Amino acid sequence: MTVMEQTWQQQLPLSGIREVTAVSGGDVNLAYCVQTDQQNYFLLVQPAETADFYAGEIAGLKALAAADIKAPRVLANGQINGDAFLLLDYLQQGPNGSQADLGRLVAKMHHYYSPTGKYGFSESYRGASMTFANTWTDSWAALFIDQRMDQLKDALVKKQLWQEAELERYTQVRASMAAELARHQSEPSLLHGDLWGGNHMFLRDGQPALIDPAAFYGDREFDLGCSLVFNAFDEEFYAAYQEAYPLAEGYQKRLKYYALYLLMIHLEKFGGIYAGEVDRLVTAILEEAN
């Protein structure tokens, strides 16, 4: 299926379509810019899926809107010829903006707390190869370690990316994380859930926006730990965040847990190219624990 097929395009809830152009949209979806007589739209397509494939992303974008965080608006969702689609407004990229403004925006998002008082989310996360249930829980460790890290560990074993030696080291890391998180006080903040450099942008007026969320409610350090992996955020970002919403003592140790999570995601998705980075971070966590 290609969206360029005329019969597919004609079933979109839009009029005056002039052109549909493929654009970058990550590794999960097909993505397109839809130009109409009135405005441009951003279209995500997941072949051979039902409309509810996008339930998690829709709920996440609506949560960001409720928190007054600039992000794409959900306009329509459905299925065409057996393919799921999600139609969003098209945010216009501008020149580089202020990393400090971006840090303050993320801090603002983290000040928006779970309406249930629990960790989790109303919808599951569905990615390219992993699904996380986001089951509501009173414990951050139960959500992060039991529902995320242990499931990732099982997936790496199933794909034979981890053997006995890696499993033994993971068991040690798990014990260290569980002990540290039991001491750490946190609140269930709204998280972007996949905060790396490709999931933010600066608009034409220079203001920052967040895109492609994998939202859930969890410890806010999760987002910041993920943000460290690909070095896409500078010191201005972290300084502005700390000023707006200071982190608790010992955060440097805990941020490594969330960086490890994101690297394990990439190891499961892309294979052994990430094995060395995962191993080095496991070593760092264990050395700090001793």
N, C-alpha and C positions, 0 to 999 in steps of 0.2 A: 504494500500500500504506500502510495505517496500522496501527500496532501494536494499536490499539483493536479491530481485527477479531478476533472471538472465535476463529475457526479458527486464526489466527496465534498468539494468546496461548496456546492450549491445547497448542501444540507446544514451548513453552519448558520447559526441564528444571527446573520449579518446581511446587510444589503450593500450594494455598490462595491463589491470586492474588485479591486483592480489588479492586485498582484499578491502572490504568496511566495515568500522567500525563506529558504532554510537558514537558520541561525544556530549559534552555539546554545545548547541547553543542558549541558552536563552529560553524564553517561547513562542516565536512566531513561530519558524521554527523547522522542523526536521533537524538535522545536522549530517554530516558524514565526516570521513577522507577516502579519496579514494587513495589507494596505487597502483601505476603503476610501470612498469619496469624502468621508467625514474625518477619519482618524486612523491611527495604526493600532493594532492589537497584537498581543503575544499569545501564541497558540502552542500548547503542549499536547502531544499525541502519544498514546501507548497502544501499539497494535495488539489486537486479539485480547483485549481486556474490557471488563465492564466499567461503567461510569464510576463505580465506587472505588476504583483503583486510586482516585485522587482525593478520597475522603480525608486522609490525614493532612495532605497539603492544603486543602481547602480550610480545614479546621485551624491549621496553623496560621494561615494568612488572615483569617478572621480574628484570631487571638491577637495577632500583631496589630490589626486595625483597632481592636478594642483597647489596646495599650497605647494607642496614638503613636505607633511606630510606622514610619514611611516604608511602604512595601507595595507590591502590585495588588490591585483590587480584583477580587473574583467576580467575573461577569457572567459566565455560563459554564455548565458542565453537562456532559452527556455521552452518548455513544452514537457513532455513525458507521454504518457498514461493518459492525463488529469491533470497532476501535474506540477506545476511551479518549475523550478530549477534555481539556480544561482551557478556557478562554479568559485571559487576563488583560488588564490595560497595559499599554506599552510604555515603560519608563524610558525617557530619553537620556542617554548617556551624555554627561558634560565633561568639562575639564576636571582634573584632579581637585578634590576638595581637601578639607582639613581632617587629618587623622584624629585630632583632638575632638572635633565634632562627632566623629564616628564613635570614639570612646564614650562620649557622653550619651549618645543614642543607645548604645548597648547597655550602659548603666541604667538608663531610663526603662528599657525593656525589662531588666532584671528587678526593677522595683514593682513590677506587676506580678502579683502572687496568685497561686492556685486558688480558684474559687471553692474548691473542696477542702482546702487545707492539707491535701495529700500530694504525694509525688506520683507522676504518671501523666496520662493524657486520655482524652475521650476517644481517640482513634489510634490504631496501630500505626507503626512506621513501616512502610513498604519501600524497600530500595531495590537496587538492581539484582542483588542476590540474597540479601538478608531482610528478615522481617522481625520487628520487635513489638511485643504486645502492648507495652506501656500500661500494664495493669496498675491501677491505683494502689498505693501502699503508704503506710505511715513512715516508712524508713527509706532514706536516700540510699543507704548501702544495699537494701533489698532490691531496689530498682536498678541501681548501677551495676552491682556485682552479680546478683542472682539473675536478673533479666537481661543484662547486656553482656558483661564480661564472660560469664560462664557459657552463654550461648555462642559467643564468638570463639571461645576456646574449643567447644564441641565442633564448630564448623571447620576450624583449622585442622583438627584431628581427622575429621571426615575426609577432608581434601588431601590428607597426608602431608600437610605443610608443617605440622608439628608432630614430633616423635616423643619418646619417653623422656629424653633430656629436657625438652622444652616444657613438657607437662609438669615435670618436677619443679622447674623454676617458676612456672606459673602458680603452682600451689603455694610456693613461698611468697610470691608477690601478692597473691590473694589474701593470705593471712595478714600481711603487712597493711594492705589497704583496709581490710575489715577492722583491724585494731585502730588505725588512724581515724577512719570515718566514724567509729563509735565514739571517739572523743570530740569530734568536730561538730559544732552547732551550725545548722543551716536551715534555710527556709525554702519552700518550693517556689522558685522564681520561674517566670516564663523564659524559656531558653529558645534560642534559634535552633540549636541541635546539630548544626553542621557549619560552624562558623570558621570558614577558611577564606582565603583571599578572593576566590571566585564568587562568593555569595554575598558580596556587598558591592555597591556602586555609588558614584557621585553623580547627581543630576545636573542639568544645565545651569541651575542656580547655585551649584556647588554643595548643596545639602546632601548628606549621606542617606542611603536607603539600604534595606536588607532584602535579599531575594532568596528564593529556593529554600524555604525553611523546612526543617525536620523537627518541628516544635514539640516540646513537652515541658512539664513542670519539674524542675530539679534543682540541684545545687548550682548556683550561678558560676562557680569555679569551673564547671564542666565546659562551658562555652570558651572561657579564657584559656583553659588547657588545650582545647582543640585548636584555638587560634595560633598557638605557638608552632605548630607542626611545620608549616610551609613558609614561615617568616614573612608573612604578608602584612603584618601590622607593626608600626614603628613605636619608638619610645613615647611619642606624643600620645598615641592611642592609649597606652597603658597608664601613663601619668594622669591623663584626663579621667580615665575610668576610676583610678584610685582616689582622685580628688572628689569625684561625684559619689562614689560608693566604695569606701575603703574595704579591703579584704582582711580577713581574720589572720592572726598569727599562724605561721606554718603553711601558708598557702602555696609557697614555692614547691614544697614536697608534694602536695596534693595535685597541683597542676600536671605533674608528670603522669599521674594515673589516667588523666583524660587525654593527654597526648598519646599515651600507649593505646588507649581505646581506638583513637582515630587511625593510628598506624596499623593496628590489628584489622580494622575494617579494610584498609588498603591491601594488607597482606592477603586477606581472604578474597578480595575482589580481583586483584591484579597479579597475585602470585609472589614468587620468591624474590622479586626485585626489592621488596620491602623487608625481607627477612633480617638483613643486617641492622637496619634501623630499629626494628622491634627488639632484637637481641641486645643492642647497645642500651636502649632505654630500660629494659628489664634489669640489666646489670646495674645501671645507675640507681634504680629504685631499691634494689637489694643492698647495694653498698650504703645507701643512706639509711636503710632500716637497721643496719648492724652497728 
